[in-house]
Amino acid sequence: MSATFRELLKKIGSGTHTGDNLTREEATLATRLMLQQEATPAQIGAFAIAHRIKRPIPEELAGMLDAYDELGPKIPALSDAHDYPVTVIGVPYDGRSRTTPVTAITAVILATAGVPVLLHGGDVMPTKYGLPLVKIWQQLGMDFTTLEVEQIHQVMDQTGLGFLYLPKHFPLAHNLVPYREQIGKRPPLATIELIWFPYAGAGNAIAGFVHPPTEGYFRETYQLRQATHPQIHRLTTVKGLEGSIDLARNRTAIIGICQSDGDPSWRRLNVYPRECGVSGSDVSFDSPWSALQLIEATLHGEPTPLVPAAIYNSGFYLWHCGVCADLASGVEQAKDMLAVGKVADQQQQIAQAIAAQRKK
């Protein structure tokens, strides 16, 4: 048993009247002790559920991210050949189970347009057991799971797309996944995964969320970490489908933006799908197999029911990342890129780059 961890656990688990929040330094220490398994399984499980019940504060989330930065992987900074900053996308690791995702299509379209994108995640996991990103990449012939971090860096520098796979690249964090199963709830670790920035250079971050208080935590945590992690130039929060960054077609998209350079205030952006001619119902999730087939066909330019969501989301992010002057032109560019096969070609280039690295 870790006596140090016991004191941290007592601090957050003593109830409304006698409990207290952790300092940023204490949260870093607690996370480090959990990642390195110096805390016992009983202590880790108790901490996970107590912290969820208490609800983490931004100082604690900042400290937990500090531990991830200390012990986790980082993709080295890319070369100067890229026209746009790297965008790191954070979505729930437990995947999608109600709507068919277009996040992977958006990422490939951004890479096709010259915007380097880094994503991260693990296998099918609790509590949702939904379709994770890794299964989509594998379906598309882009299996990052066997590559080393430096090899992913090479693929990303060459093609604009990278993916960190938790079991391979951050086993310390992967070893905590069973606790999600055992407590039956997402612990605060699932919150910091959305704003984890495993890139050594400068860039922008996009994080999905479900509940409005989470957006506030993201914003305050980002502002706290600017002194020590100024390389994150812009944080964008998206109230997307199932906590992802996917904009829904049947409602207004609620987006928050905070920039470290220029105006530091938090800006609200509302996006209306009807103005882009893509309003309607989002494609439901029937099964992992059918979702994977639909994603692949859409990426290859086939006229699937997922096309409107793909061009809407890709168009917005092309605009948001500075490729297009406005949303309308972003949607048109996304539509053209899919129709003429540019995105499918980029997929093949990424798959070939991964295969070449695997042979080394």
C-alpha positions as CSV (number, residue, x, y, z in Angstrom):
1,M,0.0,0.0,0.0
2,S,1.2,3.5,-0.8
3,A,0.9,5.6,2.4
4,T,1.3,8.8,0.3
5,F,-1.5,7.8,-2.0
6,R,-3.7,7.0,1.0
7,E,-3.4,10.5,2.3
8,L,-4.4,11.9,-1.2
9,L,-7.3,9.5,-1.3
10,K,-8.5,10.6,2.2
11,K,-8.4,14.2,1.1
12,I,-10.8,13.8,-1.8
13,G,-12.9,10.9,-0.3
14,S,-13.8,12.3,3.0
15,G,-17.2,13.7,2.0
16,T,-18.8,17.2,1.7
17,H,-17.9,18.5,5.1
18,T,-14.3,17.2,5.7
19,G,-13.0,16.5,2.2
20,D,-11.0,18.9,0.0
21,N,-9.7,19.3,-3.5
22,L,-6.2,18.4,-4.4
23,T,-3.6,21.0,-5.4
24,R,-2.2,20.7,-8.9
25,E,1.0,19.2,-7.6
26,E,-1.0,16.7,-5.5
27,A,-3.1,15.7,-8.6
28,T,0.1,15.1,-10.5
29,L,1.5,12.9,-7.8
30,A,-1.7,10.9,-7.5
31,T,-1.9,10.3,-11.2
32,R,1.8,9.3,-11.3
33,L,1.3,6.8,-8.5
34,M,-1.7,5.3,-10.3
35,L,0.0,5.1,-13.7
36,Q,3.1,3.5,-12.2
37,Q,0.9,1.1,-10.2
38,E,2.5,2.2,-6.9
39,A,-1.0,2.7,-5.5
40,T,-2.8,-0.6,-4.9
41,P,-5.7,-1.8,-7.0
42,A,-8.0,-1.0,-4.1
43,Q,-6.6,2.5,-3.8
44,I,-6.9,3.2,-7.5
45,G,-10.5,2.0,-7.7
46,A,-11.4,4.0,-4.6
47,F,-9.8,7.1,-6.0
48,A,-11.5,6.7,-9.4
49,I,-15.0,6.5,-8.0
50,A,-14.4,9.1,-5.2
51,H,-13.0,11.6,-7.7
52,R,-15.9,11.1,-10.0
53,I,-18.4,11.6,-7.2
54,K,-16.6,14.7,-6.0
55,R,-16.1,16.0,-9.6
56,P,-12.6,17.2,-10.5
57,I,-11.7,20.9,-10.5
58,P,-9.5,22.5,-13.3
59,E,-6.4,22.6,-11.0
60,E,-6.7,18.8,-10.6
61,L,-7.2,18.2,-14.3
62,A,-4.2,20.3,-15.0
63,G,-2.1,18.3,-12.6
64,M,-3.3,15.0,-14.1
65,L,-2.3,16.2,-17.5
66,D,1.1,17.2,-16.1
67,A,1.6,13.5,-15.1
68,Y,0.5,12.4,-18.6
69,D,3.0,14.8,-20.1
70,E,5.7,13.4,-17.8
71,L,5.1,9.7,-18.4
72,G,3.3,9.5,-21.7
73,P,4.5,9.5,-25.3
74,K,4.8,12.6,-27.5
75,I,5.1,12.8,-31.3
76,P,8.2,14.8,-32.1
77,A,7.6,18.2,-33.8
78,L,7.0,17.9,-37.6
79,S,9.3,19.4,-40.2
80,D,8.7,22.9,-41.5
81,A,7.2,21.6,-44.8
82,H,3.6,21.8,-43.6
83,D,1.5,24.9,-44.3
84,Y,-0.8,24.6,-41.3
85,P,-0.3,23.8,-37.6
86,V,-0.8,20.4,-36.2
87,T,-4.4,19.7,-34.9
88,V,-4.7,17.3,-32.1
89,I,-8.2,15.8,-31.8
90,G,-9.6,14.4,-28.6
91,V,-12.7,12.1,-28.6
92,P,-14.1,9.6,-26.1
93,Y,-12.0,6.5,-26.0
94,D,-15.0,4.3,-25.5
95,G,-16.2,5.0,-29.0
96,R,-19.6,5.5,-30.7
97,S,-22.6,3.3,-30.3
98,R,-25.6,5.4,-31.4
99,T,-24.5,7.4,-34.4
100,T,-22.1,6.6,-37.2
101,P,-18.9,8.6,-36.8
102,V,-17.3,10.8,-39.5
103,T,-14.3,11.9,-37.4
104,A,-11.9,9.6,-39.3
105,I,-13.2,10.9,-42.7
106,T,-12.7,14.5,-41.4
107,A,-9.2,13.7,-40.3
108,V,-8.2,12.2,-43.7
109,I,-9.8,15.2,-45.5
110,L,-7.8,17.6,-43.4
111,A,-4.6,15.7,-44.1
112,T,-5.4,15.7,-47.8
113,A,-5.7,19.5,-47.6
114,G,-2.4,19.8,-45.8
115,V,-3.5,20.1,-42.2
116,P,-1.6,17.5,-40.1
117,V,-3.8,15.7,-37.6
118,L,-3.0,13.6,-34.6
119,L,-5.5,11.5,-32.8
120,H,-5.3,9.0,-30.0
121,G,-7.3,6.2,-28.4
122,G,-7.5,2.5,-27.5
123,D,-9.5,-0.6,-28.1
124,V,-13.2,-1.3,-27.5
125,M,-13.5,-0.3,-23.8
126,P,-16.0,0.5,-21.1
127,T,-18.3,2.1,-20.4
128,K,-19.9,2.4,-23.8
129,Y,-18.0,-0.4,-25.7
130,G,-18.6,1.6,-28.9
131,L,-16.7,1.6,-32.1
132,P,-13.2,3.1,-31.4
133,L,-11.0,4.9,-33.9
134,V,-8.5,2.1,-34.1
135,K,-11.0,-0.2,-35.7
136,I,-11.8,2.4,-38.3
137,W,-8.1,2.9,-39.1
138,Q,-7.7,-0.9,-39.5
139,Q,-10.7,-1.1,-41.8
140,L,-9.2,1.6,-44.0
141,G,-5.8,-0.2,-44.1
142,M,-4.2,2.3,-41.8
143,D,-3.1,0.2,-38.9
144,F,-0.9,2.3,-36.6
145,T,-0.9,-0.3,-33.8
146,T,2.4,-2.0,-34.5
147,L,4.4,1.2,-35.2
148,E,6.8,2.9,-32.7
149,V,6.3,6.5,-31.9
150,E,9.1,7.6,-34.1
151,Q,7.6,5.6,-37.0
152,I,4.2,7.4,-36.5
153,H,6.1,10.7,-36.5
154,Q,7.6,9.7,-39.9
155,V,4.1,8.7,-41.3
156,M,2.6,11.9,-40.0
157,D,5.3,14.1,-41.4
158,Q,4.9,12.4,-44.8
159,T,1.1,12.1,-45.0
160,G,-0.4,14.4,-42.4
161,L,-2.1,11.8,-40.2
162,G,-1.0,10.1,-37.0
163,F,-2.6,8.0,-34.3
164,L,-1.3,7.0,-30.9
165,Y,-2.6,3.6,-29.7
166,L,-2.9,3.4,-26.0
167,P,-2.0,-0.3,-25.5
168,K,1.2,0.1,-27.6
169,H,2.3,3.7,-27.0
170,F,1.0,4.4,-23.5
171,P,0.7,1.1,-21.6
172,L,0.8,2.8,-18.3
173,A,-2.5,4.5,-19.1
174,H,-3.9,1.4,-20.8
175,N,-3.3,-0.6,-17.6
176,L,-5.9,1.6,-15.8
177,V,-8.7,0.7,-18.3
178,P,-10.0,-2.3,-16.3
179,Y,-10.9,0.1,-13.5
180,R,-13.5,1.6,-15.8
181,E,-15.1,-1.8,-16.2
182,Q,-15.0,-2.4,-12.4
183,I,-16.5,0.9,-11.3
184,G,-19.0,1.1,-14.2
185,K,-18.4,4.8,-14.8
186,R,-16.0,7.0,-16.7
187,P,-13.4,8.2,-14.2
188,P,-11.8,11.7,-14.5
189,L,-9.1,10.1,-16.5
190,A,-11.6,9.9,-19.3
191,T,-12.0,13.6,-19.1
192,I,-8.3,14.5,-19.4
193,E,-8.0,12.1,-22.4
194,L,-10.1,14.6,-24.4
195,I,-7.7,17.4,-23.9
196,W,-4.4,15.5,-23.7
197,F,-1.9,17.0,-26.2
198,P,0.7,14.3,-27.0
199,Y,2.6,16.4,-29.5
200,A,6.0,18.0,-28.8
201,G,5.6,20.9,-31.2
202,A,3.1,23.8,-31.4
203,G,-0.4,23.3,-32.6
204,N,-4.1,23.5,-31.9
205,A,-6.4,21.2,-29.9
206,I,-10.0,20.2,-30.5
207,A,-12.0,18.4,-27.8
208,G,-15.5,17.0,-27.9
209,F,-17.8,17.1,-24.9
210,V,-21.4,16.2,-23.8
211,H,-22.2,18.1,-20.7
212,P,-21.9,21.9,-20.5
213,P,-19.9,21.9,-17.2
214,T,-17.2,19.8,-19.0
215,E,-16.6,22.7,-21.4
216,G,-15.9,25.0,-18.5
217,Y,-13.4,22.6,-17.0
218,F,-11.7,22.4,-20.4
219,R,-11.4,26.1,-20.7
220,E,-10.1,26.7,-17.2
221,T,-7.7,23.8,-17.4
222,Y,-6.3,25.2,-20.7
223,Q,-5.8,28.6,-19.2
224,L,-4.1,27.2,-16.2
225,R,-1.7,25.2,-18.4
226,Q,-0.8,28.1,-20.7
227,A,2.1,29.1,-18.5
228,T,3.7,25.7,-18.7
229,H,2.4,24.5,-22.1
230,P,2.2,27.5,-24.3
231,Q,2.6,25.4,-27.5
232,I,-1.2,24.8,-27.5
233,H,-2.2,28.0,-29.4
234,R,-5.9,27.4,-29.7
235,L,-8.3,25.2,-27.9
236,T,-11.7,24.4,-29.6
237,T,-14.5,22.7,-27.7
238,V,-17.3,21.0,-29.6
239,K,-20.6,19.7,-28.2
240,G,-20.6,16.9,-30.7
241,L,-22.4,13.6,-31.2
242,E,-21.8,11.3,-28.3
243,G,-19.0,13.6,-27.0
244,S,-17.1,13.5,-30.2
245,I,-16.1,16.5,-32.5
246,D,-18.7,15.5,-35.1
247,L,-21.3,18.2,-35.6
248,A,-24.9,17.0,-35.6
249,R,-27.0,17.7,-38.7
250,N,-30.3,18.1,-36.7
251,R,-29.2,20.8,-34.3
252,T,-27.1,24.0,-34.0
253,A,-23.4,23.2,-33.4
254,I,-22.2,24.8,-30.1
255,I,-18.5,25.5,-30.3
256,G,-16.1,27.4,-28.0
257,I,-12.7,28.9,-29.0
258,C,-9.9,30.2,-26.9
259,Q,-6.6,31.4,-28.4
260,S,-3.4,32.0,-26.5
261,D,-2.1,34.4,-29.1
262,G,-4.3,37.5,-29.7
263,D,-7.6,37.8,-27.9
264,P,-7.4,35.5,-24.8
265,S,-11.2,35.6,-24.1
266,W,-13.5,32.7,-24.7
267,R,-15.5,33.0,-27.9
268,R,-18.7,31.3,-28.7
269,L,-19.5,30.1,-32.2
270,N,-22.8,28.6,-33.3
271,V,-23.0,26.8,-36.7
272,Y,-26.3,26.0,-38.4
273,P,-26.4,23.0,-40.7
274,R,-29.4,24.3,-42.6
275,E,-27.3,27.2,-43.9
276,C,-25.0,24.7,-45.6
277,G,-27.8,22.7,-47.0
278,V,-27.0,19.6,-45.0
279,S,-29.6,19.6,-42.3
280,G,-31.3,16.3,-41.6
281,S,-31.0,13.2,-39.4
282,D,-27.7,11.8,-38.5
283,V,-27.0,8.2,-39.6
284,S,-27.8,5.8,-36.8
285,F,-25.3,3.1,-35.7
286,D,-26.6,-0.3,-36.5
287,S,-23.5,-2.5,-36.0
288,P,-19.7,-2.1,-36.0
289,W,-19.6,-3.9,-39.4
290,S,-22.2,-1.8,-41.1
291,A,-20.6,1.4,-39.7
292,L,-17.2,0.5,-41.0
293,Q,-18.5,-0.4,-44.4
294,L,-20.4,2.9,-44.6
295,I,-17.3,4.9,-43.5
296,E,-15.1,3.2,-46.1
297,A,-17.6,3.7,-48.9
298,T,-18.1,7.4,-48.1
299,L,-14.3,8.0,-48.0
300,H,-14.1,6.4,-51.4
301,G,-16.5,8.9,-52.8
302,E,-19.6,6.6,-53.1
303,P,-23.0,8.3,-52.6
304,T,-23.8,7.0,-49.2
305,P,-26.2,8.4,-46.5
306,L,-23.1,9.5,-44.6
307,V,-22.0,11.9,-47.3
308,P,-23.9,15.0,-46.0
309,A,-22.4,14.6,-42.5
310,A,-18.9,14.0,-43.9
311,I,-18.9,17.1,-46.1
312,Y,-20.6,19.3,-43.4
313,N,-18.0,18.3,-40.8
314,S,-15.0,18.4,-43.1
315,G,-16.1,21.7,-44.5
316,F,-16.4,23.2,-41.1
317,Y,-13.0,22.0,-40.0
318,L,-11.4,23.1,-43.3
319,W,-12.7,26.6,-42.6
320,H,-11.7,26.4,-38.9
321,C,-8.2,25.3,-39.6
322,G,-7.7,28.1,-42.1
323,V,-7.8,26.2,-45.4
324,C,-10.9,27.9,-46.6
325,A,-12.2,31.5,-46.2
326,D,-15.7,30.6,-45.0
327,L,-17.9,27.6,-44.2
328,A,-19.6,27.5,-47.5
329,S,-16.4,27.2,-49.4
330,G,-15.2,24.6,-47.0
331,V,-18.2,22.4,-47.6
332,E,-17.7,22.8,-51.4
333,Q,-14.1,21.9,-51.1
334,A,-14.8,18.8,-49.0
335,K,-17.5,17.7,-51.5
336,D,-15.1,18.1,-54.4
337,M,-12.3,16.3,-52.7
338,L,-14.5,13.3,-52.0
339,A,-16.0,13.3,-55.5
340,V,-12.8,13.3,-57.5
341,G,-11.0,10.7,-55.4
342,K,-8.4,12.9,-53.6
343,V,-9.4,11.6,-50.2
344,A,-9.3,8.0,-51.3
345,D,-5.8,8.6,-52.8
346,Q,-4.6,10.1,-49.5
347,Q,-5.9,7.1,-47.7
348,Q,-3.8,4.9,-49.9
349,Q,-0.7,7.0,-49.4
350,I,-1.2,6.8,-45.6
351,A,-1.6,3.0,-45.8
352,Q,1.5,2.7,-48.0
353,A,3.5,4.9,-45.7
354,I,2.5,2.8,-42.7
355,A,3.4,-0.4,-44.6
356,A,6.8,1.0,-45.5
357,Q,7.5,1.8,-41.8
358,R,6.3,-1.7,-40.7
359,K,8.9,-3.3,-43.0
360,K,11.8,-1.4,-41.3
